[in-house]
Amino acid sequence: MTSKIKNTTKIYSFDIKILDEVGPWLKSMGIKYNATRFGISSKILKKWSTDLQTPTFRELWGITELMDLCEFYKSFHSGTEDIQSLIHSIKGGSTTIEKSQKCYARDYAFELKIASRFKRAGFNIINDKSHDVVVEKDGSKLFLECKRPRKDTTIVNNISYAYHHQFKDLQNKPEQAVLCIDLSNILYDRFVNSFTEKGEENIITNKEALEEFRDNYDRDNKYFLEKNASEIVHGVRMVILSYSFPIFREYPSDSGILSFQKFNHFTRITNFSDEVDSIVSQALNQSVGVQFGDDAVN
């Protein structure tokens, strides 16, 4: 069976006013918002918007996570799902992303991010602790395991553990198992170091450079997984690779005009082209953001 790679790339548009709703929402669940890494990033963002003091590169990572929190709010604040335990689990951790540090708060945040994308596409989030995320729509139930490797050498170990242990009791892995992998930490080395090695604090890029990076990286990932984990890639319904990172995008190209954005990308490596695959595609396409293009500037 041939697996195909399918892309969804988004630019996240952000309205700072939503922070006035997110803080009270968290407080209603007993979370001292101002003391969390999100509250700290919120202060940095507001200072940026009022004093025009550009955050450091690492602070921009924190603002990117703050954008994710706003997405969670949009997805779950008026729903019936019991997500309080997950929300409490994601509040910890340092303000900036430290790629060498194990951070369970960010692991849980990735699970919640995946759940929110399926939720916004009409999936029901099932209260089932057997897997990281369990979703159902129109009689189709999918079981998702979420991994957040911190370096290339741990990717195969991560998904191998999910396939052989966490999916061990799932009777129909080829139809119902979905592996979700967040590669954002690894992207620090692949994309960001080319800027920081030059002593630059910010990533100033353009559409063409992002598209080239995205396409090359997707091809590399498919080749890597087919070569090193073929049994797993063809033994589950699909593998979803995702990553996001902060950028300053120059638009129009060579204009010197910059826009801060969160670059969101999903790659699906799938063995199927059926109704369920179409539904999952909608789950990613209908997540927040607009299609990557020249009209995506904030």
C-alpha positions in Angstrom: 0.0 0.0 0.0 1.3 3.4 -0.9 1.2 6.2 1.7 0.5 9.7 0.5 1.6 13.0 2.1 -0.9 15.8 2.3 -0.3 19.3 3.5 -2.2 21.9 5.4 -0.4 25.2 6.1 -2.0 28.0 8.1 -1.2 31.5 9.3 -2.8 32.3 12.6 -4.5 35.7 12.9 -4.6 37.0 16.5 -6.8 39.6 18.2 -5.3 40.7 21.4 -8.7 41.5 22.8 -9.4 37.8 23.3 -7.0 37.8 26.3 -9.6 39.7 28.3 -11.8 36.6 28.0 -9.1 33.9 28.4 -7.9 35.1 31.8 -11.3 35.0 33.6 -12.0 31.7 31.9 -8.9 30.1 33.5 -9.6 31.8 36.8 -13.1 30.3 36.8 -11.3 26.9 36.9 -9.1 27.8 39.8 -6.0 28.8 37.8 -4.1 31.9 38.8 -3.7 33.0 35.2 -1.2 35.8 35.9 1.2 33.4 37.6 1.2 31.0 34.6 3.6 31.1 31.7 0.6 32.3 29.6 0.0 35.2 32.0 3.6 36.2 31.7 3.5 36.0 27.9 0.3 38.0 27.9 2.1 40.9 29.8 5.0 40.7 27.3 2.5 40.9 24.4 0.6 43.8 25.8 3.8 45.7 26.5 4.8 45.0 22.9 1.5 46.4 21.6 1.7 49.5 23.7 5.4 50.3 24.0 6.5 48.8 20.7 9.2 46.9 22.6 9.9 43.9 20.4 10.1 40.6 22.4 13.2 38.4 22.2 13.1 35.3 20.0 12.4 33.1 23.0 9.7 35.4 24.3 8.0 35.1 20.8 7.8 31.3 21.4 5.9 32.1 24.6 3.5 34.4 22.7 3.0 31.6 20.1 1.9 29.3 22.9 -0.4 32.0 24.2 -2.1 32.0 20.8 -2.6 28.2 21.2 -4.3 28.9 24.5 -6.7 31.3 22.8 -7.5 28.5 20.3 -8.3 26.2 23.2 -10.6 28.8 24.7 -12.4 29.2 21.4 -12.9 25.4 21.1 -13.8 24.5 24.7 -15.0 27.5 26.7 -18.7 26.9 26.0 -18.6 23.1 25.5 -19.6 20.2 27.7 -16.3 18.3 27.7 -14.6 17.7 31.0 -11.2 19.4 30.2 -10.4 20.9 33.6 -7.8 18.3 34.3 -6.1 19.0 31.0 -6.3 22.7 31.4 -4.7 22.5 34.8 -2.0 20.2 33.4 -0.8 22.7 30.7 -0.4 25.7 33.1 3.1 24.8 34.3 6.5 25.1 32.6 8.9 27.9 31.9 7.7 30.9 29.9 10.1 30.1 27.0 10.5 26.8 25.2 13.5 24.9 26.2 14.0 22.2 23.7 16.3 20.1 25.9 13.9 20.0 28.9 11.2 17.5 29.4 8.0 19.5 30.0 4.8 17.6 30.7 2.8 20.8 30.6 3.7 21.3 26.9 3.1 17.6 26.2 -0.5 18.0 27.5 -0.9 21.2 25.6 -0.1 19.4 22.3 -2.9 16.8 23.2 -5.3 19.6 23.8 -4.2 21.3 20.6 -5.0 18.2 18.6 -8.3 17.7 20.4 -9.3 21.3 19.7 -8.7 20.9 15.9 -11.0 17.8 15.8 -13.5 19.5 18.0 -13.8 22.5 15.7 -14.4 20.2 12.8 -17.4 18.6 14.5 -15.9 15.6 16.2 -17.0 14.6 19.6 -14.2 14.3 22.2 -14.8 11.1 24.1 -14.0 10.9 27.8 -11.8 7.8 27.3 -8.5 7.5 29.2 -7.3 4.6 27.1 -5.5 6.9 24.7 -4.3 10.5 24.7 -7.3 11.7 22.6 -10.4 9.7 21.4 -12.7 11.3 18.9 -15.9 10.2 17.2 -17.9 11.5 14.3 -20.7 9.9 12.2 -20.0 6.5 13.8 -16.3 6.6 13.1 -14.1 6.5 16.2 -10.4 7.3 16.1 -7.8 6.7 18.8 -4.9 9.2 18.9 -1.6 9.1 20.6 0.4 12.3 20.7 4.2 12.5 20.8 6.5 15.5 21.2 10.0 14.4 20.4 12.8 16.8 21.3 15.4 15.6 18.7 15.5 13.6 15.5 17.0 10.5 17.1 14.0 10.0 19.4 11.2 10.2 16.7 11.2 6.5 15.9 11.4 5.5 19.5 8.5 7.7 20.3 6.2 6.3 17.7 7.4 2.8 18.1 6.4 2.9 21.8 3.0 4.2 20.8 2.5 1.6 18.1 3.7 -1.5 20.1 2.5 -0.5 23.6 -0.1 2.2 23.7 -2.0 0.8 20.7 -1.3 -2.8 21.8 -4.9 -3.6 22.7 -6.5 -1.7 19.9 -8.2 -4.3 17.7 -8.2 -2.4 14.5 -5.0 -0.3 14.3 -5.0 0.1 10.5 -8.4 1.7 10.6 -8.6 3.5 13.9 -5.0 4.4 15.1 -3.7 7.9 14.5 -0.2 9.0 15.5 0.2 12.7 16.1 3.8 14.1 16.3 4.7 17.6 17.2 8.0 18.5 15.6 8.2 22.1 16.8 11.2 21.5 19.1 13.2 19.8 16.3 12.3 22.8 14.0 14.4 24.9 16.3 17.5 23.3 14.9 16.3 23.0 11.3 15.0 26.5 10.8 15.8 28.8 13.6 19.5 28.2 14.1 20.1 29.6 10.6 19.0 32.9 12.1 20.4 32.7 15.6 23.8 31.6 14.4 24.0 35.0 12.7 23.2 36.7 16.0 19.7 37.6 14.9 16.9 37.6 17.5 14.0 37.4 15.1 13.1 35.3 12.1 12.5 37.6 9.1 11.3 35.5 6.2 8.9 35.5 3.3 6.3 33.2 1.7 8.7 31.7 -0.8 11.3 30.7 1.9 8.6 29.2 4.1 7.1 27.2 1.3 10.5 25.9 0.2 11.3 24.9 3.8 7.9 23.3 4.3 8.0 21.2 1.2 11.6 20.1 1.7 11.0 19.2 5.3 7.8 17.2 4.4 9.6 15.2 1.8 12.5 14.5 4.3 10.0 13.4 6.9 8.2 11.0 4.6 11.5 9.5 3.4 12.7 9.2 7.0 9.6 7.4 8.3 9.3 5.1 5.3 12.9 4.1 5.7 13.0 3.8 9.5 9.4 3.0 10.6 7.7 1.5 7.5 5.8 -1.1 9.7 4.3 1.7 11.8 3.5 4.1 8.9 1.6 1.3 7.1 0.2 -0.2 10.3 -1.9 2.8 11.4 -4.6 4.9 9.6 -2.4 7.9 9.4 0.5 9.8 10.9 -0.1 13.5 11.5 3.1 15.6 11.8 2.6 19.1 13.0 4.8 22.1 13.9 4.3 25.8 14.6 6.8 28.6 15.3 6.9 32.4 15.4 8.0 34.4 12.4 8.3 37.9 11.1 7.1 37.7 7.5 8.1 40.3 5.0 5.1 41.2 2.8 5.2 42.0 0.0 8.5 40.4 -0.6 11.5 42.8 -0.4 9.2 45.6 0.9 10.7 45.8 4.3 7.2 45.7 5.8 7.0 43.0 8.6 4.1 41.2 10.1 4.3 38.9 13.2 2.6 35.6 12.6 2.5 32.0 13.9 3.4 29.6 11.1 1.2 26.4 11.5 1.8 23.3 9.4 0.3 19.8 9.4 1.5 16.9 7.2 -0.7 13.8 7.0 1.0 10.6 5.8 -2.0 8.4 5.1 -2.7 5.0 3.6 -6.3 5.9 2.8 -8.4 8.1 0.6 -11.8 7.6 2.0 -14.6 9.4 3.8 -12.8 9.2 7.2 -9.6 10.6 5.6 -11.7 13.4 4.2 -13.2 14.1 7.7 -9.8 14.2 9.3 -8.6 16.6 6.5 -11.5 18.9 7.4 -10.4 18.7 11.1 -7.1 20.2 10.1 -8.4 22.6 7.4 -11.1 24.0 9.6 -8.8 24.8 12.5 -8.1 28.4 13.2 -6.1 30.4 10.7 -6.5 30.9 6.9 -4.8 29.2 4.0 -1.2 30.2 3.6 -1.1 33.0 1.0 -0.6 36.6 0.4 -4.0 37.5 1.9 -2.9 36.0 5.2 -1.1 39.0 6.6 -2.5 40.2 9.9 
